[in-house]
Amino acid sequence: MPQATATLTAPARPPAPRRAAGGGSEFGPLLRAIKEQGLLEGRPGWYARGIVVNLLGLVAVVAGLFLIGPSWWALPLAVPLALLSARAAFVAHDAGHAQISADRRRNRLIQRVHANLLLGMSQEWWNDKHNRHHANPNHVDKDPDVAPDILVFAQHQAEGRAGWRGWLTRHQAWLFFPLTTLEGIALKVYGFQALFAADGPYRNRRERLIEGALLFAHIAGYIGLLLAALTPAQALVFALIHQMLLGLHLGLAFAPNHKGMEMPDPDGEPWGHLRRQVLTSRNIRGGALTDWFLGGLNYQIEHHLFPSMPRPHLRLAQPAVRSHCRALGIKYTETGFVDSYRQALGHLHDVGEPLRSA
């Protein structure tokens, strides 16, 4: 196991905060350089083309289901449907960060269509959770993505876990990808839980009603479509394949971004924005296919530094970010596709070591 992952099973003591030359923040010069390059400006045309192509793909899959009819030969269509559903999730993610349009209402509309209607995923639940993650990535007390649940991400979280939870922790590295196949279903469950929770992330009753209507419309439309095209048994198997592949795809996109990276010490001195985002994030090397498959999340460092930056600009911002970090002596982590999962799973394996030893 590389030393980089073996030392990350407990919150790390942050490096002493530093100021850039001239007394400004470390992030300020980088932000000015990015603005001067125009990389924070919108790309609505790029997103419009992608959204139209993806919607046409979804329509083609639905048409294929009805053309084939109630046959087991329709099941392979669950594969392209999972890929297209993941694209819809990436669009919903980008709209939530206001990457698509300068108009806030338009972003919310695009996100509602793609998250609630197409995926059955609560817009408000996702935004609340994801914004807290962006504010404090990998912070054990503030980032909901590293809160102890089915998986744990720091050794102190594993202490005292017994029974089936202890078994999960001992074997969580091996179970990680099988568990991600449930993510597509889990996203729907979490959304409905938030919808009916008294303290759900809704500002008013109207938002709750709109969200609920769209979530129920997704469930009714999804079930109705499959039952109209297939027999009940075929529809059930198709839905399982689709949702499991969708969950696996989303897990492959999100898993390597922060797992096994630095975890700020809750009792230590807070990091500035630059270090907080760079030291806790990992980029994935690759070309156009990697960018497409991971929805631009392979530029996790750039995305966390500039959440509203349009997806096609992340690659263009990378040289400036890498150079700026090098000048400040801040570690900029970038690795290959396969090695990123090896590091993330290695970290999960190390976290469960005390339970295995016991």
Contacts in CASP RR format, 6 or more apart in sequence:
PFRMAT RR
TARGET T0000
AUTHOR 0000-0000-0000
METHOD contacts of the structure
MODEL  1
MPQATATLTAPARPPAPRRAAGGGSEFGPLLRAIKEQGLLEGRPGWYARG
IVVNLLGLVAVVAGLFLIGPSWWALPLAVPLALLSARAAFVAHDAGHAQI
SADRRRNRLIQRVHANLLLGMSQEWWNDKHNRHHANPNHVDKDPDVAPDI
LVFAQHQAEGRAGWRGWLTRHQAWLFFPLTTLEGIALKVYGFQALFAADG
PYRNRRERLIEGALLFAHIAGYIGLLLAALTPAQALVFALIHQMLLGLHL
GLAFAPNHKGMEMPDPDGEPWGHLRRQVLTSRNIRGGALTDWFLGGLNYQ
IEHHLFPSMPRPHLRLAQPAVRSHCRALGIKYTETGFVDSYRQALGHLHD
VGEPLRSA
1 346 0 8 1.000
1 349 0 8 1.000
1 350 0 8 1.000
2 343 0 8 1.000
4 343 0 8 1.000
5 260 0 8 1.000
5 343 0 8 1.000
5 346 0 8 1.000
5 347 0 8 1.000
5 350 0 8 1.000
6 350 0 8 1.000
8 260 0 8 1.000
8 261 0 8 1.000
8 262 0 8 1.000
8 263 0 8 1.000
8 347 0 8 1.000
8 350 0 8 1.000
9 154 0 8 1.000
9 155 0 8 1.000
9 347 0 8 1.000
9 350 0 8 1.000
9 351 0 8 1.000
9 353 0 8 1.000
10 154 0 8 1.000
10 155 0 8 1.000
10 156 0 8 1.000
10 263 0 8 1.000
11 140 0 8 1.000
11 154 0 8 1.000
11 263 0 8 1.000
11 264 0 8 1.000
11 265 0 8 1.000
11 266 0 8 1.000
12 262 0 8 1.000
12 263 0 8 1.000
12 264 0 8 1.000
12 265 0 8 1.000
13 265 0 8 1.000
13 268 0 8 1.000
14 264 0 8 1.000
14 265 0 8 1.000
14 268 0 8 1.000
14 269 0 8 1.000
14 270 0 8 1.000
14 271 0 8 1.000
14 275 0 8 1.000
15 271 0 8 1.000
15 275 0 8 1.000
15 279 0 8 1.000
16 269 0 8 1.000
17 269 0 8 1.000
17 270 0 8 1.000
17 271 0 8 1.000
17 272 0 8 1.000
17 275 0 8 1.000
18 26 0 8 1.000
18 328 0 8 1.000
19 25 0 8 1.000
19 26 0 8 1.000
20 26 0 8 1.000
20 28 0 8 1.000
20 29 0 8 1.000
20 328 0 8 1.000
25 272 0 8 1.000
25 273 0 8 1.000
25 274 0 8 1.000
26 272 0 8 1.000
26 274 0 8 1.000
26 275 0 8 1.000
26 328 0 8 1.000
26 330 0 8 1.000
27 272 0 8 1.000
27 273 0 8 1.000
27 274 0 8 1.000
27 305 0 8 1.000
29 324 0 8 1.000
30 274 0 8 1.000
30 305 0 8 1.000
30 320 0 8 1.000
30 321 0 8 1.000
30 324 0 8 1.000
33 320 0 8 1.000
33 324 0 8 1.000
34 40 0 8 1.000
34 306 0 8 1.000
34 309 0 8 1.000
34 317 0 8 1.000
34 320 0 8 1.000
37 316 0 8 1.000
37 317 0 8 1.000
37 320 0 8 1.000
39 306 0 8 1.000
39 309 0 8 1.000
39 313 0 8 1.000
39 316 0 8 1.000
39 317 0 8 1.000
40 306 0 8 1.000
40 308 0 8 1.000
40 309 0 8 1.000
40 313 0 8 1.000
41 310 0 8 1.000
42 99 0 8 1.000
42 100 0 8 1.000
42 101 0 8 1.000
42 102 0 8 1.000
42 310 0 8 1.000
43 310 0 8 1.000
43 311 0 8 1.000
43 312 0 8 1.000
43 313 0 8 1.000
44 100 0 8 1.000
44 101 0 8 1.000
46 310 0 8 1.000
46 311 0 8 1.000
46 312 0 8 1.000
47 91 0 8 1.000
47 94 0 8 1.000
47 99 0 8 1.000
47 100 0 8 1.000
47 101 0 8 1.000
47 310 0 8 1.000
47 311 0 8 1.000
50 87 0 8 1.000
50 91 0 8 1.000
51 91 0 8 1.000
51 110 0 8 1.000
54 84 0 8 1.000
54 87 0 8 1.000
54 88 0 8 1.000
54 91 0 8 1.000
57 80 0 8 1.000
57 84 0 8 1.000
58 81 0 8 1.000
58 84 0 8 1.000
58 88 0 8 1.000
58 118 0 8 1.000
61 77 0 8 1.000
61 80 0 8 1.000
61 81 0 8 1.000
61 84 0 8 1.000
62 225 0 8 1.000
62 229 0 8 1.000
64 74 0 8 1.000
64 77 0 8 1.000
65 74 0 8 1.000
65 77 0 8 1.000
65 225 0 8 1.000
65 226 0 8 1.000
65 229 0 8 1.000
65 230 0 8 1.000
66 228 0 8 1.000
66 229 0 8 1.000
68 74 0 8 1.000
68 77 0 8 1.000
68 229 0 8 1.000
69 229 0 8 1.000
69 230 0 8 1.000
70 229 0 8 1.000
70 230 0 8 1.000
70 231 0 8 1.000
70 234 0 8 1.000
71 230 0 8 1.000
71 234 0 8 1.000
72 234 0 8 1.000
74 229 0 8 1.000
74 230 0 8 1.000
74 234 0 8 1.000
74 238 0 8 1.000
75 234 0 8 1.000
75 237 0 8 1.000
75 238 0 8 1.000
75 241 0 8 1.000
77 238 0 8 1.000
78 238 0 8 1.000
78 241 0 8 1.000
78 242 0 8 1.000
78 245 0 8 1.000
79 241 0 8 1.000
79 245 0 8 1.000
81 242 0 8 1.000
82 241 0 8 1.000
82 242 0 8 1.000
82 245 0 8 1.000
82 246 0 8 1.000
82 247 0 8 1.000
82 249 0 8 1.000
83 249 0 8 1.000
85 118 0 8 1.000
85 119 0 8 1.000
85 242 0 8 1.000
85 246 0 8 1.000
86 246 0 8 1.000
86 249 0 8 1.000
86 250 0 8 1.000
86 253 0 8 1.000
87 295 0 8 1.000
88 114 0 8 1.000
88 115 0 8 1.000
88 118 0 8 1.000
88 119 0 8 1.000
89 114 0 8 1.000
89 115 0 8 1.000
89 119 0 8 1.000
89 121 0 8 1.000
89 246 0 8 1.000
89 250 0 8 1.000
90 253 0 8 1.000
90 295 0 8 1.000
90 296 0 8 1.000
90 297 0 8 1.000
90 311 0 8 1.000
91 100 0 8 1.000
91 110 0 8 1.000
91 111 0 8 1.000
91 114 0 8 1.000
92 110 0 8 1.000
92 111 0 8 1.000
92 114 0 8 1.000
92 115 0 8 1.000
92 119 0 8 1.000
92 121 0 8 1.000
92 123 0 8 1.000
92 126 0 8 1.000
93 130 0 8 1.000
94 100 0 8 1.000
94 310 0 8 1.000
94 311 0 8 1.000
95 101 0 8 1.000
95 107 0 8 1.000
95 108 0 8 1.000
95 110 0 8 1.000
95 111 0 8 1.000
95 114 0 8 1.000
96 107 0 8 1.000
96 108 0 8 1.000
96 111 0 8 1.000
96 123 0 8 1.000
96 127 0 8 1.000
96 130 0 8 1.000
97 307 0 8 1.000
97 308 0 8 1.000
98 104 0 8 1.000
98 107 0 8 1.000
98 308 0 8 1.000
99 107 0 8 1.000
99 307 0 8 1.000
99 308 0 8 1.000
99 309 0 8 1.000
99 310 0 8 1.000
99 311 0 8 1.000
100 106 0 8 1.000
100 107 0 8 1.000
100 110 0 8 1.000
100 310 0 8 1.000
101 107 0 8 1.000
101 110 0 8 1.000
108 123 0 8 1.000
111 123 0 8 1.000
111 127 0 8 1.000
112 123 0 8 1.000
112 210 0 8 1.000
112 211 0 8 1.000
112 214 0 8 1.000
115 121 0 8 1.000
115 122 0 8 1.000
115 123 0 8 1.000
115 126 0 8 1.000
116 122 0 8 1.000
116 123 0 8 1.000
116 211 0 8 1.000
116 212 0 8 1.000
116 214 0 8 1.000
116 215 0 8 1.000
116 218 0 8 1.000
117 214 0 8 1.000
117 217 0 8 1.000
117 218 0 8 1.000
118 218 0 8 1.000
119 187 0 8 1.000
119 188 0 8 1.000
119 218 0 8 1.000
120 187 0 8 1.000
120 188 0 8 1.000
120 191 0 8 1.000
120 214 0 8 1.000
120 215 0 8 1.000
120 218 0 8 1.000
120 219 0 8 1.000
121 187 0 8 1.000
121 188 0 8 1.000
121 191 0 8 1.000
122 190 0 8 1.000
122 191 0 8 1.000
122 192 0 8 1.000
122 194 0 8 1.000
122 195 0 8 1.000
122 211 0 8 1.000
122 215 0 8 1.000
123 211 0 8 1.000
124 194 0 8 1.000
124 200 0 8 1.000
124 201 0 8 1.000
124 202 0 8 1.000
124 207 0 8 1.000
124 211 0 8 1.000
125 190 0 8 1.000
125 191 0 8 1.000
125 193 0 8 1.000
125 194 0 8 1.000
125 195 0 8 1.000
125 200 0 8 1.000
125 201 0 8 1.000
126 187 0 8 1.000
127 201 0 8 1.000
128 201 0 8 1.000
129 144 0 8 1.000
129 145 0 8 1.000
132 142 0 8 1.000
132 143 0 8 1.000
132 144 0 8 1.000
133 143 0 8 1.000
133 144 0 8 1.000
133 145 0 8 1.000
134 304 0 8 1.000
134 307 0 8 1.000
135 142 0 8 1.000
136 142 0 8 1.000
136 143 0 8 1.000
136 264 0 8 1.000
136 276 0 8 1.000
137 143 0 8 1.000
137 145 0 8 1.000
137 258 0 8 1.000
137 276 0 8 1.000
137 277 0 8 1.000
137 280 0 8 1.000
137 281 0 8 1.000
137 304 0 8 1.000
138 145 0 8 1.000
138 146 0 8 1.000
138 153 0 8 1.000
138 258 0 8 1.000
138 261 0 8 1.000
138 262 0 8 1.000
138 263 0 8 1.000
138 264 0 8 1.000
138 280 0 8 1.000
139 146 0 8 1.000
139 263 0 8 1.000
139 264 0 8 1.000
139 266 0 8 1.000
140 146 0 8 1.000
140 147 0 8 1.000
140 153 0 8 1.000
140 154 0 8 1.000
140 156 0 8 1.000
140 157 0 8 1.000
140 263 0 8 1.000
140 266 0 8 1.000
141 266 0 8 1.000
145 258 0 8 1.000
146 153 0 8 1.000
146 154 0 8 1.000
146 258 0 8 1.000
146 263 0 8 1.000
148 157 0 8 1.000
150 168 0 8 1.000
150 179 0 8 1.000
151 168 0 8 1.000
151 169 0 8 1.000
151 172 0 8 1.000
151 176 0 8 1.000
151 179 0 8 1.000
151 348 0 8 1.000
152 158 0 8 1.000
152 161 0 8 1.000
152 169 0 8 1.000
152 172 0 8 1.000
152 351 0 8 1.000
152 352 0 8 1.000
153 259 0 8 1.000
153 260 0 8 1.000
153 263 0 8 1.000
153 347 0 8 1.000
153 348 0 8 1.000
153 351 0 8 1.000
154 263 0 8 1.000
154 351 0 8 1.000
155 350 0 8 1.000
155 351 0 8 1.000
155 352 0 8 1.000
155 353 0 8 1.000
155 354 0 8 1.000
157 351 0 8 1.000
158 166 0 8 1.000
158 169 0 8 1.000
158 351 0 8 1.000
158 352 0 8 1.000
158 354 0 8 1.000
158 355 0 8 1.000
159 354 0 8 1.000
160 166 0 8 1.000
161 169 0 8 1.000
161 355 0 8 1.000
166 355 0 8 1.000
168 175 0 8 1.000
169 351 0 8 1.000
169 352 0 8 1.000
169 355 0 8 1.000
170 352 0 8 1.000
170 355 0 8 1.000
170 356 0 8 1.000
172 348 0 8 1.000
172 349 0 8 1.000
172 351 0 8 1.000
172 352 0 8 1.000
173 345 0 8 1.000
173 346 0 8 1.000
173 348 0 8 1.000
173 349 0 8 1.000
176 255 0 8 1.000
176 344 0 8 1.000
176 345 0 8 1.000
176 348 0 8 1.000
177 248 0 8 1.000
177 251 0 8 1.000
180 247 0 8 1.000
180 248 0 8 1.000
180 250 0 8 1.000
180 251 0 8 1.000
180 252 0 8 1.000
180 255 0 8 1.000
181 244 0 8 1.000
181 245 0 8 1.000
181 247 0 8 1.000
181 248 0 8 1.000
182 244 0 8 1.000
182 247 0 8 1.000
183 246 0 8 1.000
183 247 0 8 1.000
183 248 0 8 1.000
183 250 0 8 1.000
183 251 0 8 1.000
184 243 0 8 1.000
184 244 0 8 1.000
184 246 0 8 1.000
184 247 0 8 1.000
184 250 0 8 1.000
185 243 0 8 1.000
188 215 0 8 1.000
188 219 0 8 1.000
191 215 0 8 1.000
192 215 0 8 1.000
194 200 0 8 1.000
194 201 0 8 1.000
195 208 0 8 1.000
195 211 0 8 1.000
195 212 0 8 1.000
195 215 0 8 1.000
202 208 0 8 1.000
202 211 0 8 1.000
222 239 0 8 1.000
223 235 0 8 1.000
226 235 0 8 1.000
226 238 0 8 1.000
226 239 0 8 1.000
227 235 0 8 1.000
229 235 0 8 1.000
230 238 0 8 1.000
252 293 0 8 1.000
252 294 0 8 1.000
252 341 0 8 1.000
253 293 0 8 1.000
253 294 0 8 1.000
253 295 0 8 1.000
253 297 0 8 1.000
254 297 0 8 1.000
255 341 0 8 1.000
255 344 0 8 1.000
256 282 0 8 1.000
256 284 0 8 1.000
256 340 0 8 1.000
256 341 0 8 1.000
256 343 0 8 1.000
256 344 0 8 1.000
257 281 0 8 1.000
257 282 0 8 1.000
257 297 0 8 1.000
257 300 0 8 1.000
258 280 0 8 1.000
258 281 0 8 1.000
258 282 0 8 1.000
258 300 0 8 1.000
259 343 0 8 1.000
259 344 0 8 1.000
259 347 0 8 1.000
259 348 0 8 1.000
260 282 0 8 1.000
260 343 0 8 1.000
260 344 0 8 1.000
260 346 0 8 1.000
260 347 0 8 1.000
261 279 0 8 1.000
261 280 0 8 1.000
261 281 0 8 1.000
261 282 0 8 1.000
261 333 0 8 1.000
262 279 0 8 1.000
262 280 0 8 1.000
263 280 0 8 1.000
264 270 0 8 1.000
264 271 0 8 1.000
264 276 0 8 1.000
264 280 0 8 1.000
270 276 0 8 1.000
271 279 0 8 1.000
273 305 0 8 1.000
274 305 0 8 1.000
274 325 0 8 1.000
274 328 0 8 1.000
274 330 0 8 1.000
275 330 0 8 1.000
277 301 0 8 1.000
277 304 0 8 1.000
277 305 0 8 1.000
278 301 0 8 1.000
278 304 0 8 1.000
278 305 0 8 1.000
278 321 0 8 1.000
278 325 0 8 1.000
278 330 0 8 1.000
278 331 0 8 1.000
278 332 0 8 1.000
279 330 0 8 1.000
279 331 0 8 1.000
280 304 0 8 1.000
281 300 0 8 1.000
281 301 0 8 1.000
281 304 0 8 1.000
281 333 0 8 1.000
282 300 0 8 1.000
282 301 0 8 1.000
282 333 0 8 1.000
282 334 0 8 1.000
282 335 0 8 1.000
282 340 0 8 1.000
282 343 0 8 1.000
283 298 0 8 1.000
283 299 0 8 1.000
283 300 0 8 1.000
283 301 0 8 1.000
283 302 0 8 1.000
283 318 0 8 1.000
283 332 0 8 1.000
283 333 0 8 1.000
283 334 0 8 1.000
283 335 0 8 1.000
284 290 0 8 1.000
284 294 0 8 1.000
284 298 0 8 1.000
284 300 0 8 1.000
284 334 0 8 1.000
284 335 0 8 1.000
284 336 0 8 1.000
284 337 0 8 1.000
284 340 0 8 1.000
285 298 0 8 1.000
285 334 0 8 1.000
285 335 0 8 1.000
285 336 0 8 1.000
285 337 0 8 1.000
286 298 0 8 1.000
286 336 0 8 1.000
286 337 0 8 1.000
290 298 0 8 1.000
290 337 0 8 1.000
291 298 0 8 1.000
291 315 0 8 1.000
295 311 0 8 1.000
296 303 0 8 1.000
296 311 0 8 1.000
296 314 0 8 1.000
297 303 0 8 1.000
299 314 0 8 1.000
299 315 0 8 1.000
299 317 0 8 1.000
299 318 0 8 1.000
301 318 0 8 1.000
301 321 0 8 1.000
301 332 0 8 1.000
301 333 0 8 1.000
302 309 0 8 1.000
302 314 0 8 1.000
302 317 0 8 1.000
302 318 0 8 1.000
302 321 0 8 1.000
303 309 0 8 1.000
303 314 0 8 1.000
305 321 0 8 1.000
306 317 0 8 1.000
309 317 0 8 1.000
321 332 0 8 1.000
322 332 0 8 1.000
322 334 0 8 1.000
325 331 0 8 1.000
325 332 0 8 1.000
326 332 0 8 1.000
335 343 0 8 1.000
END
